[in-house]
Amino acid sequence: MKGLLQRVRSARVEVGTEVVGAIEQGILVLVGIEPQDTRASADKLLHKLLNYRVFSDVEGKMNLSLREVGGGLLLVSQFTLAADTKSGLRAGFSKAAPPALGAELFDYLLSQARIAHPTVAAGQFGADMQVHLINDGPVTFLFDT
């Protein structure tokens, strides 16, 4: 499971004209799910997202986690993170999980996040989404469980 974390001042996801998820300060995570991923992969990713130190302390060092700053978590499914881009000029998607598995694991990740953290929002799995964000830093990390 891949997670592209971006520290944000705010972010929101729209489907059509409807805002389906929004946060203020926190992290936006684009989530890519692969065929070999399991609930254990989702648990490992969630632990990293909630505890990875990406926010600045009083000395300006990245020493604080999402939990410590009380920020929001916005999860957005993005199957293109699992794309094979090693050859040619068009991505291949054979490394992406089938939609049923992707939906199941994304829903599991989201439900576990809502249990573990007070401010969680999400995009809509499989939808054509518009993601708006104010990147903070920018600070971006790619996790691969």
Secondary structure, DSSP 8 states (H G I E B T S, - for coil): -EEEEEEEEEEEEEETTEEEEEESSEEEEEEE--TT--HHHHHHHHHHHHHS--EE-TTS-EEE-HHHHT-EEEEEE-GGGG-B-SSSSS-B-TTS--HHHHHHHHHHHHHHHHHH-S-EEE--TTS-EEEEEEEEEEEEEEEE-
